[in-house]
Amino acid sequence: MAKTFDLVAETAEGAQELQPRQLTSGVEALRERGAVLRIANLPESVEEIATEDETMIINMGPQHPSTHGVLRLMLELDGETVLRSKPIIGYLHTGMEKTGEDLTYLQGTTNTTRMDYLAPLFNELVFALAAEKLLEVDIPERATWIRMLVTELNRISSHFTFLATNGMDLGASTMMIFGFREREALLAFFEKCSGLRMNNNYIRVGGVAADLPDGWRDDVLFLMDDLPERLIDYDTLFTGQTIWQERSQGVGVLTADEAIALGATGPMLRATGVPWDLRRTMPYMFYDQVEFDVVVGTYGDTFDRYAIRVNEIRESIKIVRQILERMPKGDYRVQDKKVTPPPRARIDESMEALIHHFKLFTEGFKVPEGEVYVPIESPRGELGCYMVSDGTAKPYRMHIRAPSFVNLQALPHLMRGGLVADAVAVISSVDPVLGEVDR
Amino acid sequence: MADEQELVHGAPVSESHGQRCVHPDRDQYLAVIGALRDEDELRMCVDVTACDYLMNPLRVLPDGVTPERFEVVVNLLSLKHQSRLRVRVQVPESDPTLPSLYELFPGTEAMEREVFDLFGIAFTGHPDLTRILMPDDWEGHPLRKDYGIGRIPVQFKEAR
């Protein structure tokens, strides 16, 4: 007997969904009218545009090609115009914060690197920085410069992926091919460093997993000479092109006040004209020693968010060139035997080294009691790690403040009054990574 | 330092690794955060999260703060002064509720939903307090410490 499926019941998320208007409560209705955020130029109520029997609520996603993973949007449409919308997330939730409480600090980076899978090194970095702050160890200079080098390269590769998908969503499939081509060259370098293209687990607590491979300088120099030329193609094909401009300018506008009220960070906030980049405003690692410009936009629309990322690639190339000049010699991880495993060769000749090695990989190292919040600037915005230690070898609580998770909540404001086709452009310009949203 | 405890808007302050934390009680919570936003210009609420101290009740807290099972942690940021401040408020197990920050910072909507979903702390005045990451019919709140983590059944466990 053929089994019949109740499709509505199969996909229902109950109260999480966008509800009919009469079921939305007072404050929620105020939010939809923009009363809490004080959005200008909005009609008093969606009722004025269309009554409920003229509109329909439709689903976009979770399996929609432009939702960047498994984002589900419910849209109330009046013809082609979006009146209300609500992102429904959680389809990729795998409980990584809970898992993190059961992994040692050595294993923790393996877990966090899988959150934002387009910028895995940033997740490892924020975890490592938080644990090091609790441990109060000083990282060798070379390790910090290596960390800066790989994360800046990762920022470039993440922004190229954004350019690829953003182009694809707006119908420019050349951009898709271009973006992934450039990204692949950078991933090949990560593969040389860490053995893995993605989810590298390269940055560990106490330093990095291994020193840079032989010939790394030539590889990076080749990339840094090659990429600016490629970027000129992007400008010719997209930035200065009328179709691209008309498609993205004035779409999904966010003002600075709205962005700050919503907690949006990264290119979302900078597109509104706020020069807020943690690398510059609250420097960490050695970002106060390198020269770069913070790229800001003016109109806060989809085009600005695109242009900011293109130019941030150029700034990152600038930073990488300075790192190449500054890279010192020395240790790539801290020489604290309680944190760092001994080198492989020492294990053969020293009993102590063998014991340390065994203890570190079975028990892990203990981290003093305390709690700490460490923010860094990831390609998507402020990536934070709130870590609580109870003095054992595993974090008592490990929370990642994911920039995509917060930025995504601006979607209903960005989409309001726009067209369905613009909704696709808006999702894309926020650059959400659902692995990080859902964790 | 003087014997007198430092207070910010009537709430005790502690320091952890160079980062300042304010510990208001539940009644002060909204007023303290409102004052921090308006007077100290901490205009952005970066993060709302929580921690379940069921297994670790003896943590260090400033005088006058009674440790409770849950602690809600709010991270505030001032773009103007380039400074951060953390607000840690104790929430008892018997009545896990807290006023919502939605009216002060509309961006906390999703974060409070996440805390509600994973810790079961209800935020009064929140416009849409539903689960956000877990399915709607899920039972329990996974990040609580008494919520078991899953295990993969081991085969041949009885074999010697």
Interface residues (C-beta under 8 A of the other chain):
Chain A: A12 E13 G14 A15 Q16 S25 V27 E28 L30 R31 V36 L37 I89 G90 H93 G95 E97 K98 T99 D102 K133 L134 E136 I260 A261 L262 G263 A264 T265 V274 W276 T281 M282 E369 G370 E371 V372 Y373 P375 E382 G384 Y386 V388 D390 Y396 R397 H399 R401 F405 V406 L408 Q409 D438 R439
Chain B: S16 H17 Q19 R43 M44 C45 V46 D47 T49 C51 D52 M55 N56 R59 V60 V73 N75 L79 Q82 R84 R86 Y102 E103 F105 P106 G107 T108 E109 A110 M111 E114 L118 G125 H126 P127 D128 T130 R131 I132 L133 M134 P135 D136 D137 P142 L143 I149
